[in-house]
Structure formats: C-alpha cells, structure tokens
Amino acid sequence: MTDQLMDILPGLRRFAWSLTQSVHDADDLLQATVERLLKKGVPEGVEVARWAYTVCRNLWIDEYRSRRVRKSVDVDTDLADAGQIDGENNVQAQMELKQVMQIMQQLPEEQRLTLTMVTVQGMSYLDVAEALEIPVGTVMSRLARARSKLVELVNA
C-alpha cells in the first residue's frame, strides 16, 4: 500500500489544495489523510486511490464544519506559495490565480469538488462517482451546471 500511496501523493496534494485553497491547509490535510490511511488501512476490495480521495474529502468536510462552528473560517490564500512563477509574470499570474479562485469559490461545494476532480485531477466520471459516492449521472449534471455557472461568472 505504501508504494501505491506514494504514486498518488502528487494528485492527492492537488486535490487537497483544491478543497482548502491554501497551500498550508492542503499540506496539513494531506498529512492527516496519509496518517489516517496508514493507521486504519483501506477496506478490502477498494482501490487505494479512490479510498484516499474519499478520506481526504471527508477529513476536509469535518475540518470545515469545525471551523464554521468556531467562527474562524479563514479563506485567506497564500498566492506566493501556489506555484513557482518567474519574476516578470509573477504579478499577472497572481492576479489571474486570484480571479480564478474567487470565481471557483462562488460555485457550490459539490460542483467545485466535482469540477476539480475531473479537470484538475483528470479523474474519469466513474472514478469521481465512486470517490464521492454518487451516481455517474449526478457527476455529469454537476459538471454541466458548474461549467455553465463558470461561463456566466466569467462573462459577468
């Protein structure tokens, strides 16, 4: 399982970042996910990658809810850590990244997660459906609504 876990870490880290929108929170979430996987293992007959994404998502939902209860949700993002961008393009890239993140934050969480898993992670509709424990048709409708809403928000 350790080798399989090492293979999916980069994608899982990107997924964690897409959930948290913060490099530091994503790293904490990734660490918690890996710890949980190593401690509790993967159920028999379940693919390690699918289970890892499910665990990551569930841990984030728990964290997000506890932050809301404490009234300390911090949507602050660390744009400087979001990527390695060379000097001339740094300001422009940061502005574009901030705009994309603001637009993505306007999507409902279910749509944002589904869109991220398909477009950023490159997961198939079936893999997303299994990871989120929803029907494939729901994945397709969430994607269609997310894409329509993105077009609407970008053109606004």
N, C-alpha and C positions, 0 to 999 in steps of 0.2 A: 504494500500500500504506500510505503514511503516514496518509492520511485514514481508511482502514479501521481502522488501528491506534488512532488517536485515538478512534474511535467505541466500540471495545471496551475501552478502558482502565479505565473505572469497574467494569465487570463482572469484568475480569481482576484488578483490585486486590482486589475482594471475594473472588474465588476464591483468590488468594494468601493473604489473611488466613485463610480457612477452612482452608487447609493448614497454615499456620505457627502460627496462634493468637496472633500477636504483630504489632502494627502495624509495628514497626521491621523485623522479619524479612520481613513482607509487602512493604514498600516496597523492600527490597533484592532480594527475589525478583522483584518486578515489573520493577525496573530491569534485572536480569540477563536476564529474559525478553525485554524490548524490545530490549536490546542484541543478544541472540542472533538475534532476528528480523530486525533491521536489517542485521546483519553477514552472516548466512547466507541470508536470504530465506525464501520459502515455496515448497515444491515445486510444480511445475506441476500444475494441476488440483485443488489442495487449497484449501479455504476458509481465509482468513486467521484467522478467529476459532477455528475448530477446531484449526488448527495452533498457534495461540498458547496455547490451553489445554493442549495436549499438551506443548509445550515447557516451559510453566510447571510442570506436574506432574512432568515428567522432571527438571528442574533441582532441584525440591524433594526428589525421591527421592535424587538424588545428594548434595545437601547434608545431608539427614537421615542417610544412611548414613555420610558422613564424620564427622558429629558423633558418631554412635554409636561409630565407631572411635576417636575421640579421647576418648570417655567424657565428653563435655561437653554432653550434650543438656540444653538449658535450656527447660523447659516453662513458664517464667515468662511471664505475660501482663501487658500494660500496660492495665489496665481503664480508666484515666483517658483514654487515647487511643482507646479502642474506639468512642467515639461522643460527640457533643455532647449532653449531657444537662443540663437545667436544675437549679438548686440543690435544690429540695425532693425531687425524685425521684432524685437522684444516688445516694444510698446504696442505696435499694431496687433501682434499676436495676443497680447494680454487683453486688449480691448475686444477682439473677436471672441476669445475664450469666455470673457465675462458676459458678452451678449448671448452666446450660445447657452451658457449655464443659466442665465436669467430666463431665457425662453424655455429651456428644459424644465426649470423649476415650476413653470406655470402649468405644466401637464399634470394630470392626476398621477399619483404614485404608481398605480397599476400600469398605466400607459407608459410612463417613463421607464419603469423596470423592463417591460416587455420590449420596448424600442431599443433600449441599451443592450439587452441580451442578444437581440437579433443583429443590430447594426454594428455595435462596438465589439461584442464578443464573437460574432459570426456564428452563433448557435442556430441550429435548424428550428423550425416551428415545433417539431415534435419534441426536441430536447428542451425547449423553453416550456412547453406544455407540461412535461414531466417534472422539470425543476420547480415550476410554480404550482404544480398540482392542479392544473386547469385543463379543459378540453382544447384541442388544437384550434377549433373554430373560434374560441374566445381569444386565443393568441392572435389570430388573423384579424378579428374585429378590433382588438385593442390597437394593433399596429395601424390599421386603416384610420381609426379615429385619431391616433397620435400624429400620424403623418398629415392628416387634414388640418389638425389644430396647429401644427408647426408651420404649415404654409400660411394659415390665417394669421398667426402671430408675427411671422417674418414680414408679411405684406402690410401689417398694421402700421 
